[in-house]
Amino acid sequence: MGLGVFQEKGLQRKIFPLMLIWMSLIFAYFLISFQMKYLDPAHIYSLSVWTSITEIIGKLSAGSITLAIGLRPMFFLSFGVAITGIFFLAIFDPNTTSSTNITIFMLLARFGASMAVSGANIAIIMLMPTKVVGSANGVCTFVASIMALFAPIIAEMPLPWPMITLECFMVMSAIAVLFLSEDSPDSEGTADNF
């Protein structure tokens, strides 16, 4: 059953966009953590505390936002918030930008990425049939972990290249959301609040 997610055409339409979303999100998750030491080295401890609090809020809010507006709009909201924060981190030089602005941009990026990570977990449960949820989660986690290996390498590139790379991945993930199949994981059900 491990490769069952790749055998059915309907499941393929779901697993490939989910794999791209997972790759981008886990890469973003680690790259944002690595970039904290370069973006605001004088306030790295307070920035770590604030981003951790923001992460908790983002992860806790993903479920209720998904129930309220649906999975696809939640992804667009979370990617929009993350892309906005990453965009500002890319265009503003941390040496000339105030510490408060860098913190706000980092919080936006971390909040959006954290909400989307929880949304990706919810998406697998909502979109995949029960018999392949574990396999789909394993495949997505495996592919995302391989991509996450490149986060420390990209983080060592001169600014703004890490943020530009991250921005490209997040935009690709937002586009991948459009290709998620809307049909129900069970053949007779309906996809409520997708």
Phi, psi and omega per residue, in radians:
M1 nan -0.189 -3.108
G2 -1.052 -0.596 3.124
L3 -1.766 0.155 3.131
G4 -1.043 -0.486 3.132
V5 -1.231 -0.307 3.137
F6 -1.746 -0.147 -3.039
Q7 -1.513 -0.628 -3.133
E8 -1.597 2.395 -3.105
K9 -1.062 -0.707 -3.136
G10 -1.128 -0.638 3.127
L11 -1.298 -0.553 3.095
Q12 -1.097 -0.661 3.126
R13 -1.148 -0.321 3.120
K14 -1.704 -0.704 -2.985
I15 -1.288 -0.645 -3.094
F16 -1.175 -0.783 3.031
P17 -1.111 -0.644 3.114
L18 -1.128 -0.665 3.108
M19 -1.106 -0.738 3.116
L20 -1.132 -0.728 3.117
I21 -1.094 -0.811 3.132
W22 -1.083 -0.766 3.135
M23 -1.007 -0.835 -3.105
S24 -1.146 -0.713 -3.066
L25 -1.225 -0.767 3.141
I26 -1.211 -0.646 3.038
F27 -1.052 -0.801 3.127
A28 -1.096 -0.733 -3.113
Y29 -1.007 -0.826 -3.123
F30 -1.343 -0.660 -3.131
L31 -1.128 -0.697 3.099
I32 -1.077 -0.712 3.113
S33 -1.115 -0.743 3.139
F34 -1.204 -0.560 -3.079
Q35 -1.303 -0.277 -3.133
M36 -1.022 -0.598 -3.106
K37 -1.251 -0.372 3.133
Y38 -1.684 -0.546 -3.045
L39 -1.348 -0.641 -3.130
D40 -2.622 1.233 -3.042
P41 -1.130 -0.456 -3.116
A42 -1.253 -0.458 -3.080
H43 -2.113 0.626 -3.036
I44 -1.120 -0.603 -3.100
Y45 -1.276 -0.785 3.107
S46 -1.175 -0.622 3.089
L47 -1.137 -0.659 3.088
S48 -1.113 -0.718 3.118
V49 -1.132 -0.821 -3.119
W50 -1.127 -0.725 3.129
T51 -1.193 -0.554 3.090
S52 -1.179 -0.728 3.095
I53 -1.110 -0.756 3.119
T54 -1.102 -0.676 3.116
E55 -1.089 -0.767 3.119
I56 -1.072 -0.781 3.135
I57 -1.108 -0.753 3.132
G58 -1.090 -0.757 -3.126
K59 -1.215 -0.661 3.129
L60 -1.245 -0.540 -3.098
S61 -1.425 -0.285 -3.069
A62 -1.047 -0.763 -3.107
G63 -1.133 -0.826 -3.121
S64 -1.203 -0.601 3.092
I65 -1.195 -0.674 3.097
T66 -1.102 -0.734 3.107
L67 -1.152 -0.618 -3.077
A68 -1.337 -0.782 -3.019
I69 -2.051 -0.193 3.129
G70 1.855 2.894 -3.061
L71 -1.217 -0.894 -3.098
R72 -1.082 -0.833 3.085
P73 -1.084 -0.585 3.097
M74 -1.122 -0.717 3.081
F75 -1.081 -0.785 -3.139
F76 -1.122 -0.675 3.081
L77 -1.103 -0.856 -3.095
S78 -1.177 -0.729 3.090
F79 -1.153 -0.630 3.109
G80 -1.102 -0.750 3.111
V81 -1.144 -0.792 -3.135
A82 -1.133 -0.772 -3.139
I83 -1.098 -0.663 3.105
T84 -1.096 -0.852 3.125
G85 -1.083 -0.743 -3.136
I86 -1.178 -0.670 3.107
F87 -1.040 -0.814 3.127
F88 -1.167 -0.614 3.062
L89 -1.142 -0.548 -3.123
A90 -1.330 -0.637 -3.029
I91 -1.575 -0.386 -3.137
F92 -1.724 2.284 3.113
D93 -1.307 2.172 -3.111
P94 -1.116 -0.388 3.138
N95 -1.312 -0.446 -3.113
T96 -1.937 -0.137 -3.137
T97 -1.665 2.534 -3.117
S98 -1.135 2.684 3.131
S99 -1.074 -0.612 3.132
T100 -1.121 -0.759 3.136
N101 -1.145 -0.741 3.109
I102 -1.064 -0.714 3.122
T103 -1.102 -0.772 3.137
I104 -1.094 -0.772 -3.139
F105 -1.120 -0.712 3.132
M106 -1.158 -0.687 3.120
L107 -1.132 -0.694 3.085
L108 -1.078 -0.816 -3.126
A109 -1.098 -0.771 -3.095
R110 -1.219 -0.699 3.118
F111 -1.072 -0.862 -3.127
G112 -1.099 -0.766 3.140
A113 -1.144 -0.712 -3.138
S114 -1.162 -0.722 3.107
M115 -1.122 -0.697 -3.138
A116 -1.208 -0.585 3.088
V117 -1.090 -0.799 3.083
S118 -1.135 -0.655 3.083
G119 -1.104 -0.606 3.105
A120 -1.161 -0.663 3.052
N121 -1.136 -0.732 3.107
I122 -1.132 -0.680 -3.104
A123 -1.079 -0.713 3.125
I124 -1.084 -0.723 -3.137
I125 -1.204 -0.688 -3.103
M126 -1.324 -0.594 -2.976
L127 -1.711 -0.394 -3.071
M128 -1.751 2.557 3.034
P129 -1.106 2.637 -3.069
T130 -0.969 -0.628 -3.073
K131 -1.197 -0.304 -3.128
V132 -2.106 0.154 -3.136
V133 -1.044 -0.798 -3.138
G134 -1.103 -0.749 3.118
S135 -1.140 -0.754 3.139
A136 -1.109 -0.724 3.108
N137 -1.120 -0.724 3.120
G138 -1.125 -0.758 3.128
V139 -1.114 -0.812 -3.136
C140 -1.111 -0.736 3.128
T141 -1.139 -0.709 3.127
F142 -1.092 -0.850 -3.132
V143 -1.131 -0.706 3.134
A144 -1.160 -0.643 3.118
S145 -1.157 -0.646 3.076
I146 -1.116 -0.742 3.126
M147 -1.170 -0.607 -3.135
A148 -1.133 -0.387 3.095
L149 -1.080 -0.423 -3.112
F150 -1.509 -0.181 -3.109
A151 -1.040 -0.799 3.133
P152 -1.162 -0.540 3.111
I153 -1.201 -0.809 3.124
I154 -1.143 -0.610 -3.123
A155 -1.117 -0.451 -3.129
E156 -1.460 -0.099 3.082
M157 -1.213 2.703 3.111
P158 -1.158 2.535 3.096
L159 -1.120 2.514 0.142
P160 -1.703 0.214 -3.043
W161 -0.994 -0.690 3.089
P162 -1.068 -0.696 -3.127
M163 -1.252 -0.617 3.099
I164 -1.158 -0.731 3.090
T165 -1.070 -0.789 3.131
L166 -1.111 -0.701 3.111
E167 -1.047 -0.745 3.118
C168 -1.087 -0.755 3.125
F169 -1.127 -0.713 -3.118
M170 -1.190 -0.656 3.091
V171 -1.160 -0.711 3.086
M172 -1.066 -0.670 3.120
S173 -1.174 -0.701 3.105
A174 -1.091 -0.654 3.080
I175 -1.211 -0.655 3.134
A176 -1.094 -0.495 3.110
V177 -1.059 -0.578 3.125
L178 -1.116 -0.435 -3.078
F179 -1.670 0.043 3.058
L180 -1.186 2.273 -3.129
S181 -1.214 2.392 -3.067
E182 -1.600 -0.116 -3.107
D183 -1.213 2.722 -3.061
S184 -1.209 2.589 3.079
P185 -1.118 -0.519 3.067
D186 -1.735 2.430 -3.000
S187 -1.101 -0.422 -3.064
E188 -1.817 -0.144 -3.107
G189 -1.528 -3.135 3.056
T190 -2.100 2.695 -3.129
A191 -1.564 1.508 3.122
D192 -1.211 2.456 3.047
N193 0.937 0.642 3.093
F194 -1.345 nan nan
